[in-house]
Amino acid sequence: MKGKRDPARDFPGKRWLVNLLRAVHLVGVVGLGAGILGEMSENRWMAFGTTALASGLTILALDVWSRPSYFREYVGMAMAGKLLLLVLLLAWPAQRAALFWLILILSVLFAHAPASVRHAIWTRRA
């Protein structure tokens, strides 16, 4: 059974807001990657990382609000895993580059998986 969006939790302009947030998120991700993989001061790439995190968490909040079953779907599990990997990236400087690539690859693979996979329910309510 797929997770369903609640039409009562939609508002005019929401789609454009999420698209704008995704664009800001990508700017932050690219800046973060440039800093981790290149020669940029930690303060500067952390600012990009903060941009990516803030926009990503805003998108997440809108998704959870729109679809209350979000964290019972595989998409929610993947997001939790991505946030855990991000914590590891910040806590484990020696492995930042590898963790950045892992987060990026998993994000792209999951984002482009069929909706029947992303929104499948992996857990049932007790």
N, C-alpha and C positions, 0 to 999 in steps of 0.2 A: 504494500500500500504506500503510495506516494504521499509526502507531506503536501498540504494544500495551503495556499495563500488565503488569508481571510480578507475578502473584498471590503469589509468594514475598516480594515487597517490600511487602506490605500488613500492617497491624497493627490490632488492635481500637482503635477511637476515632480513627483517622486522619482519617476524614471530618469528625468534629466538631472536631478540632484545626485542620484546614485552614479550616473555616468560621469558627472563632474568630479565626484569623490574618487571614482576609479582613475580618472586622469591625474588628479593630485597624488593619488596613491602610487601610480606608476612613476611619476617624477621623483617621489621619495625613494622608491625601490631602486631606480637607476642611480640616484645620488648615493644611496647607501652602498650599492654594489661598486660604484666608482671609488668610494672611499675604502672599502674593505679590500678590493682587488688592486687599487692603484695607490697613487701618492697624494693623499689628501689628509689634512689634519683630522685627528679623531673628533675634535669639537665640531668641525664642519660636517663630517659624514654622520655624526650623531644627530645633527639638526635635520638632515635628510631622513634619517631613521625615525626620528620623532614625527616628521611629516607623514611618513609611510604608516607608522603605528596609529597616529591619531585618525587619519582618513580611513584606515582599515577597520579600526574599532567602531567608527561611525557607521560604516557600511554594515559591519556585523550587527550593530544594534538595530539598524533598520531592517535587516533580514530577520532577526529574531522577533522583532515586533510584528513584522508582516506575516511570519509563519511560526507560530508558537511551537511547532513540532521540530524546529530547526536542530536542536541538540540531540534529538532522537534519530535524525537522519545521518547518513554517511557524511554529508557536507559538514555537519556540526562536529563529527568526530575528526574529520580532516582539519578543520579550523583549530580545534583544540591541540592537535598534533603540531600544527604549524606554529602556534603560539609557544608550545613547549620547546620546539627547535629554536625559536627566536630567543628564548631565555638562555638556552645552551650557547647560542652564538654570542650573546653578550657576556656570559660567564666564562667562556672557554676561548680566550684570545688566540691560542695556538691553532685552533680549528675553525676560525671564522670563515675563511674562504670556502672550505669544504661544506660547512653548514649553510652558508649563503647559497651555494649552488644547489644543495639538496632541497632547501626550502623553495627555491625558484622552480626547479624541475618538478617537484611534487605539486606545487601550486598550479603550474600550467597543465600538467597531466590531469589533475582532478578538475580544474575549471572547465576543461574541454571534454570531460567524460560525458557520456549520455546522461540526460536528466534522470532516466530510469535508474541509474547507478547513484548519482549524486543525492537524489531525494528519496531513495529507498530507506525505509525505517529499519534500523539495526537493532532497536530495543523496543520492547513493549512496556507500557505502563503496568506497574504492579497492582 
